[in-house]
Amino acid sequence: MFAHLSALVGGLLTSAAGGWGTFIGPLIIWLVKKDTMPFVNDQGKEALNFNITVAIVCLALVLLSIVTLGVGLIIAIPGWVIVGIAWLVLTILAAVKANEGVAYRYPLTLRLIK
């Protein structure tokens, strides 16, 4: 549960700096507990993969805006809103499921860390 919630805390603490903290919390929890707790290993990787995926999507929207000299903001701004709301809802849902002891799988997530 803390791996998922640490993404929320990290996002809130670093929101002025682009929200890079969303994957720092899950990374620390996963690295510390991956060898001793199998469930935390699984959910830590899941939270980390999801937050890395969200960061990649947001970076792609930034690049779209830059490459199109601002015209891409027509797509990027609603995209950021949708991604932000989905990130918030899915992170809270994952934390609730993990608290219940159920392994949660985020939809549309790149499984970069296996």
Secondary structure as GFF3:
##gff-version 3
##sequence-region A 1 114
A	DSSP	alpha_helix	2	13	.	.	.	ID=ss1
A	DSSP	three_ten_helix	15	17	.	.	.	ID=ss2
A	DSSP	three_ten_helix	20	22	.	.	.	ID=ss3
A	DSSP	alpha_helix	24	33	.	.	.	ID=ss4
A	DSSP	alpha_helix	38	67	.	.	.	ID=ss5
A	DSSP	alpha_helix	73	99	.	.	.	ID=ss6
###
